[in-house]
Amino acid sequence: MYRTHTCGELTMKNVGQQVTLAGWIQRIRNLGGMTFIDLRDRYGITQLVFNMEKNSQLCEEARALGREYVIQVIGTVAERENKNPRLATGDIEILVETLKIINPSAIPPFTIEDETDGGEELRMKYRYLDLRRNPLKNNLLLRHRMAQEVRRYLDGQQFIEIETPVLMKSTPEGARDFVVPSRMNPGQFYALPQSPQTLKQILMVAGYDRYFQIVKCFRDEDLRADRQPEFTQIDCEMSFVDRDDILVTFEGLIKHLFKTIKGIDFTEPFQRMSYADAMAYFGSDKPDIRFDMKIVELTSKAKGKGFGIFDQAEYIGGINATGCADYSRKEIDALTEFVKRPQIGASGMVYVKYQSDGSIKSSIDKFYTADELRIWLEAAGAKPGDLLLILSGAREKTLKALGNLRLEMGDRLGLRKQDIYAPLWVIDFPLLEWDEEMQRYFAMHHPFTAPVDEDIPLFNTDPSKIRAKAYDMVINGVEVGGGSVRIHQKDLQAKMFEALGFTREEAEYQFGFLMNAFQYGAPPHAGIAFGFDRLVSLFAGLESIRDVIAFPKNNAGRDLMLDSPSYLTEAQLNELRIKVVTDEKNC
């Protein structure tokens, strides 16, 4: 037996017992006549004591050990003189009688501590060491608990967990597929699923009216903090439901997670906001509603006064920063540089200060009287002491820039607190979005999203105005899930394919199996998928999803620990009948 107890369970009730522990050495403290070792396993830390007077040889052996050695000790539990209230085992220590080295350790490339000296790339290369640290261990434990609670809730709602294939058919739209060559079918390829979308719709046709799985998905796209080439979804589908059924059921799931994991009880229904309002008032389809500071349109109030930038703009809008009228020139210049960043895209910024004494000061006051500027301030709900920040230009671009400026001001003013959660549903998305370069429509969600019933005639007149029966769950400015009511009528699906530019033959080739299934009594159905990695990172208070994934990839899509992707041997390529063509310029 390697151990009788873990390093996190011994307390005062065990004093006097002989125990066997095993684990890794966290640290060693040599105090002359005494040597102390903190022994660690995934359950906690226990202090070991080696006494030079009682057993000098054993004490010398302990001093020769190093960090991360794997050892086994036998000893007696004793009450500590200097208790450590920060440890669950802080009231006791082990008076060691027997020491066995199970495995020595090389010197780790970084310290295995909560606050480590290892950079992200180094820690990813030695992920098995990084996973020994408490922050990552706690994240994975949180992930485990959340997965169990998801299953518990959905099982209670009569959902069935069904696995779907990882090797499937490549489909257009969305991100690029990862493809897998078929040795038995030369020249043909499987695709790794971007989601099990078509398969879960097939399950609805098959009569499994409540399906879910916690499933791996794959997208070959450029990466950032909240994206990975492989990620995990809570994937769900229901039959004989409408949009409200979905919203109520999965709002219930999120409330269940908050209550069981965070101890937060949401008693009121989540807010529902249209896509149009989200863009008009927050400049984003994933608004952070922890704070107000809504965008106000000023176009009609600011045009026609001889200020060329405004007179030529399609849209003029602003946000009111409460209590910021005392911002210095340096602070305003910093905000101007922020909105001019390429990723924000504004050409400049105008400000209006509503000073505490009621006077008004602006960067464009030579074009506007104080009374004219006061109308803007009133429209924005400003009070003495506030600062109005204004951007102008093309409507969509300016709204997005204002949305980013709003978030920046929220950060500067400490309004985006991590211990506050503000969930909402965003609904009534556009069904289609126009691609100017390709001169065609794309599905904003996917080709099976149902249009709002009263908008169906717009397929023949103005497809851009069709609203979708689609919905996103947003928490604190992060989209954590989304889905839609599906098209289940063959004629309506044909209209959708036509709007997307598919020929009958192309639609048949790509989705024939689903269309064929729909001939045999397809029920009305709808679904949703939550980004499980994002949801866990939100609950953990992290910006990046990498630290809630055991073995993530870096920004180049590489696993630094496994050193993958890697090259295949010539024999493997020949067996697959694949020839690799290299770009000589990049060799």
Secondary structure as the mmCIF struct_conf table of DSSP 4:
data_model
#
loop_
_struct_conf.conf_type_id
_struct_conf.id
_struct_conf.beg_label_comp_id
_struct_conf.beg_label_asym_id
_struct_conf.beg_label_seq_id
_struct_conf.end_label_comp_id
_struct_conf.end_label_asym_id
_struct_conf.end_label_seq_id
BEND BEND1 THR A 4 HIS A 5
TURN_TY1_P TURN_TY1_P1 CYS A 7 GLY A 8
HELX_RH_3T_P HELX_RH_3T_P1 MET A 12 ASN A 14
TURN_TY1_P TURN_TY1_P2 VAL A 15 GLY A 16
STRN STRN1 GLN A 18 ASN A 30
BEND BEND2 GLY A 32 GLY A 33
STRN STRN2 MET A 34 ASP A 41
TURN_TY1_P TURN_TY1_P3 ARG A 42 TYR A 43
STRN STRN3 GLY A 44 ASN A 51
TURN_TY1_P TURN_TY1_P4 MET A 52 LYS A 54
HELX_RH_AL_P HELX_RH_AL_P1 SER A 56 ARG A 63
TURN_TY1_P TURN_TY1_P5 ALA A 64 ALA A 64
TURN_TY1_P TURN_TY1_P6 ARG A 67 GLU A 68
STRN STRN4 VAL A 70 GLU A 79
BEND BEND3 GLU A 81 ASN A 82
TURN_TY1_P TURN_TY1_P7 PRO A 85 ARG A 86
BEND BEND4 LEU A 87 LEU A 87
TURN_TY1_P TURN_TY1_P8 ALA A 88 ASP A 91
STRN STRN5 ILE A 92 ASN A 103
HELX_LH_PP_P HELX_LH_PP_P1 ALA A 106 PRO A 108
BEND BEND5 PRO A 109 PHE A 110
BEND BEND6 GLU A 113 GLU A 115
BEND BEND7 ASP A 117 ASP A 117
HELX_RH_AL_P HELX_RH_AL_P2 GLU A 120 LYS A 125
TURN_TY1_P TURN_TY1_P9 TYR A 126 TYR A 126
HELX_RH_AL_P HELX_RH_AL_P3 ARG A 127 ASP A 130
TURN_TY1_P TURN_TY1_P10 LEU A 131 ARG A 132
BEND BEND8 ARG A 133 ARG A 133
HELX_RH_AL_P HELX_RH_AL_P4 ASN A 134 GLY A 156
TURN_TY1_P TURN_TY1_P11 GLN A 157 GLN A 158
STRN STRN6 ILE A 160 GLU A 161
BEND BEND9 VAL A 166 LEU A 167
STRN STRN7 MET A 168 MET A 168
BEND BEND10 GLU A 173 ALA A 175
STRN STRN8 ARG A 176 ARG A 176
HELX_LH_PP_P HELX_LH_PP_P2 ASP A 177 PHE A 178
STRN STRN9 VAL A 179 PRO A 181
BEND BEND11 ARG A 183 ASN A 185
TURN_TY1_P TURN_TY1_P12 PRO A 186 GLY A 187
STRN STRN10 PHE A 189 ALA A 191
BEND BEND12 GLN A 194 GLN A 194
BEND BEND13 PRO A 196 PRO A 196
HELX_RH_AL_P HELX_RH_AL_P5 GLN A 197 VAL A 205
TURN_TY1_P TURN_TY1_P13 ALA A 206 GLY A 207
STRN STRN11 ARG A 210 PHE A 218
STRN STRN12 ASP A 220 ASP A 220
TURN_TY1_P TURN_TY1_P14 ALA A 225 ASP A 226
BEND BEND14 PRO A 229 PRO A 229
STRN STRN13 GLU A 230 SER A 239
BEND BEND15 PHE A 240 PHE A 240
HELX_RH_AL_P HELX_RH_AL_P6 ARG A 243 LEU A 257
HELX_RH_PI_P HELX_RH_PI_P1 PHE A 258 LYS A 262
BEND BEND16 GLU A 268 GLU A 268
HELX_LH_PP_P HELX_LH_PP_P3 PRO A 269 PHE A 270
STRN STRN14 GLN A 271 SER A 274
HELX_RH_AL_P HELX_RH_AL_P7 TYR A 275 PHE A 282
BEND BEND17 GLY A 283 LYS A 286
TURN_TY1_P TURN_TY1_P15 ILE A 289 ARG A 290
BEND BEND18 PHE A 291 PHE A 291
STRN STRN15 VAL A 296 GLU A 297
HELX_RH_AL_P HELX_RH_AL_P8 THR A 299 ALA A 302
BEND BEND19 LYS A 303 GLY A 306
HELX_RH_AL_P HELX_RH_AL_P9 GLY A 308 ASP A 311
TURN_TY1_P TURN_TY1_P16 GLN A 312 GLN A 312
BEND BEND20 GLU A 314 GLU A 314
STRN STRN16 TYR A 315 ALA A 321
TURN_TY1_P TURN_TY1_P17 THR A 322 GLY A 323
TURN_TY1_P TURN_TY1_P18 ALA A 325 ASP A 326
HELX_RH_AL_P HELX_RH_AL_P10 ARG A 329 VAL A 339
TURN_TY1_P TURN_TY1_P19 LYS A 340 LYS A 340
BEND BEND21 ARG A 341 ARG A 341
TURN_TY1_P TURN_TY1_P20 PRO A 342 ILE A 344
BEND BEND22 SER A 347 SER A 347
STRN STRN17 VAL A 350 TYR A 354
TURN_TY1_P TURN_TY1_P21 SER A 356 ASP A 357
BEND BEND23 GLY A 358 GLY A 358
STRN STRN18 ILE A 360 SER A 362
TURN_TY1_P TURN_TY1_P22 SER A 363 PHE A 367
BEND BEND24 TYR A 368 TYR A 368
HELX_RH_AL_P HELX_RH_AL_P11 ALA A 370 ALA A 379
TURN_TY1_P TURN_TY1_P23 ALA A 380 GLY A 381
TURN_TY1_P TURN_TY1_P24 PRO A 384 GLY A 385
STRN STRN19 ASP A 386 GLY A 393
BEND BEND25 ALA A 394 ALA A 394
HELX_RH_AL_P HELX_RH_AL_P12 ARG A 395 ARG A 412
TURN_TY1_P TURN_TY1_P25 LEU A 413 GLY A 414
TURN_TY1_P TURN_TY1_P26 GLN A 418 ASP A 419
STRN STRN20 PRO A 423 ILE A 427
STRN STRN21 PRO A 430 PRO A 430
BEND BEND26 LEU A 431 LEU A 431
STRN STRN22 LEU A 432 ASP A 435
TURN_TY1_P TURN_TY1_P27 GLU A 436 GLN A 439
STRN STRN23 ARG A 440 ALA A 443
BEND BEND27 MET A 444 HIS A 445
TURN_TY1_P TURN_TY1_P28 PRO A 447 PHE A 448
STRN STRN24 THR A 449 THR A 449
HELX_LH_PP_P HELX_LH_PP_P4 ALA A 450 ALA A 450
STRN STRN25 PRO A 451 PRO A 451
HELX_LH_PP_P HELX_LH_PP_P5 VAL A 452 VAL A 452
HELX_RH_3T_P HELX_RH_3T_P2 ASP A 453 PHE A 459
TURN_TY1_P TURN_TY1_P29 ASN A 460 THR A 461
HELX_RH_3T_P HELX_RH_3T_P3 PRO A 463 LYS A 465
HELX_LH_PP_P HELX_LH_PP_P6 ILE A 466 ILE A 466
STRN STRN26 ARG A 467 ALA A 468
BEND BEND28 LYS A 469 LYS A 469
STRN STRN27 ALA A 470 ILE A 475
TURN_TY1_P TURN_TY1_P30 ASN A 476 GLY A 477
STRN STRN28 VAL A 478 VAL A 485
STRN STRN29 ARG A 486 ARG A 486
HELX_LH_PP_P HELX_LH_PP_P7 ILE A 487 ILE A 487
HELX_RH_AL_P HELX_RH_AL_P13 LYS A 490 ALA A 499
TURN_TY1_P TURN_TY1_P31 LEU A 500 GLY A 501
HELX_RH_AL_P HELX_RH_AL_P14 ARG A 504 PHE A 518
TURN_TY1_P TURN_TY1_P32 GLN A 519 GLY A 521
HELX_LH_PP_P HELX_LH_PP_P8 ALA A 522 PRO A 524
STRN STRN30 HIS A 525 GLY A 531
HELX_RH_AL_P HELX_RH_AL_P15 PHE A 532 ALA A 540
TURN_TY1_P TURN_TY1_P33 GLY A 541 GLY A 541
BEND BEND29 GLU A 543 GLU A 543
BEND BEND30 ILE A 545 ILE A 545
HELX_RH_3T_P HELX_RH_3T_P4 ARG A 546 VAL A 548
BEND BEND31 ILE A 549 PHE A 551
TURN_TY1_P TURN_TY1_P34 ASN A 555 ALA A 556
BEND BEND32 GLY A 557 GLY A 557
STRN STRN31 ASP A 559 ASP A 559
TURN_TY1_P TURN_TY1_P35 LEU A 560 ASP A 563
STRN STRN32 SER A 564 SER A 564
BEND BEND33 PRO A 565 PRO A 565
HELX_LH_PP_P HELX_LH_PP_P9 TYR A 567 THR A 569
HELX_RH_AL_P HELX_RH_AL_P16 GLU A 570 LEU A 576
TURN_TY1_P TURN_TY1_P36 ARG A 577 ARG A 577
HELX_RH_3T_P HELX_RH_3T_P5 GLU A 584 ASN A 586
#
